[in-house]
């Protein structure tokens, strides 16, 4: 599963629990039961992603969600893509899972904990 899918699933869970709102748009997803159209959940980002977008997390704010996402292993030369699904790695190695603590690599990626914040928890950085 890619980071985009992991984060989308987390956004849907947070919206269902009433922690975040919606963007006002609809999104179509495919499930085992078929195609579903539902309201698009509000965006959530990590501190680093908010910073890239020109925002800062307000002092004292606590993350609204934490989940495991794919991160590049800084010491790996294999991690050229954004997700391990895009790297040249066998399906067998991918199926073994994270394994970072045991020293196994997943195409130069590992599953690491990330903390997410919503828009009401950040402010625009003055230029």
Phi and psi in degrees as a GROMACS rama.xvg file:
@    title "Ramachandran Plot"
@    xaxis  label "Phi"
@    yaxis  label "Psi"
@TYPE xy
-80.511  164.552  UNK-2
-59.5713  -38.5124  UNK-3
-58.7303  -43.1508  UNK-4
-69.6219  -40.8498  UNK-5
-59.6367  -46.9239  UNK-6
-69.355  -38.9512  UNK-7
-60.54  -44.1577  UNK-8
-62.8805  -38.0508  UNK-9
-67.1914  -40.6277  UNK-10
-61.6529  -42.0159  UNK-11
-63.6658  -43.3121  UNK-12
-60.9423  -46.3135  UNK-13
-62.9548  -38.7748  UNK-14
-66.4868  -43.1964  UNK-15
-61.7657  -32.7175  UNK-16
-85.0052  -3.41121  UNK-17
79.7215  14.3687  UNK-18
-80.4041  -35.0618  UNK-19
-125.608  163.113  UNK-20
-96.7164  -152.719  UNK-21
-118.737  166.454  UNK-22
-87.9111  -12.3128  UNK-23
91.9485  -2.79314  UNK-24
-105.435  167.814  UNK-25
-108.618  151.524  UNK-26
-131.988  141.729  UNK-27
-105.999  127.569  UNK-28
-126.268  153.987  UNK-29
-103.345  129.648  UNK-30
-122.401  -179.705  UNK-31
-62.3648  -29.1021  UNK-32
-85.6983  -6.47767  UNK-33
127.528  -160.844  UNK-34
-88.5714  135.776  UNK-35
-126.141  144.519  UNK-36
-113.542  127.338  UNK-37
-141.164  166.828  UNK-38
-67.896  140.4  UNK-39
-75.5451  127.248  UNK-40
-69.0322  153.913  UNK-41
-55.4241  148.442  UNK-42
-74.841  145.986  UNK-43
-130.468  145.468  UNK-44
-141.6  162.205  UNK-45
-77.7916  167.94  UNK-46
-57.3683  -44.78  UNK-47
-62.5755  -39.8163  UNK-48
-69.736  -39.7177  UNK-49
-60.3533  -42.4217  UNK-50
-60.9401  -42.3912  UNK-51
-60.751  -31.7951  UNK-52
-86.7071  3.60891  UNK-53
88.6236  23.5228  UNK-54
-122.669  160.857  UNK-55
-128.07  141.877  UNK-56
-71.5977  133.183  UNK-57
-63.337  142.784  UNK-58
-59.1102  134.384  UNK-59
89.0092  -6.36381  UNK-60
-72.9184  143.064  UNK-61
-110.046  141.837  UNK-62
-57.0721  148.962  UNK-63
-94.323  -16.4494  UNK-64
-155.364  152.096  UNK-65
-138.082  137.557  UNK-66
-154.207  166.664  UNK-67
-87.6541  126.214  UNK-68
-128.358  163.967  UNK-69
-74.2642  131.251  UNK-70
-126.539  148.591  UNK-71
-75.2861  137.308  UNK-72
-80.1802  114.205  UNK-73
-58.4932  -27.8918  UNK-74
-88.343  -3.08362  UNK-75
-93.2149  139.965  UNK-76
-89.4395  -10.5385  UNK-77
-81.5909  -22.4489  UNK-78
-79.3552  72.5086  UNK-79
-94.4779  -24.7478  UNK-80
-93.9293  176.474  UNK-81
-83.1926  -25.4771  UNK-82
-138.374  153.96  UNK-83
-63.0779  -23.6025  UNK-84
-64.9197  -24.329  UNK-85
-89.9669  -10.7288  UNK-86
-85.9648  163.17  UNK-87
-86.298  87.0167  UNK-88
-137.948  144.527  UNK-89
-70.7316  153.308  UNK-90
-61.1778  -33.0774  UNK-91
-63.0155  -44.3067  UNK-92
-67.2886  -40.4911  UNK-93
-62.1272  -38.0161  UNK-94
-68.7641  -18.9258  UNK-95
-70.4595  -17.7191  UNK-96
90.4356  -161.273  UNK-97
-57.7611  -76.1409  UNK-98
66.0528  10.9878  UNK-99
-60.1534  -42.0724  UNK-100
-65.7177  -28.8768  UNK-101
-89.7444  0.999018  UNK-102
92.3486  -6.0134  UNK-103
-75.8717  145.129  UNK-104
-107.826  156.577  UNK-105
-125.462  69.3922  UNK-106
66.0676  27.6219  UNK-107
86.3358  13.0307  UNK-108
-124.737  158.653  UNK-109
-144.01  159.73  UNK-110
-87.4304  119.64  UNK-111
-126.229  153.04  UNK-112
-73.4838  135.231  UNK-113
-128.923  145.986  UNK-114
-111.636  134.537  UNK-115
-118.05  146.48  UNK-116
-129.174  151.629  UNK-117
-100.563  171.852  UNK-118
-60.5751  -34.2152  UNK-119
-71.1682  -7.2602  UNK-120
-100.192  3.3615  UNK-121
-126.643  164.436  UNK-122
-135.434  151.444  UNK-123
-69.3929  136.821  UNK-124
-80.5131  130.414  UNK-125
-70.3192  136.644  UNK-126
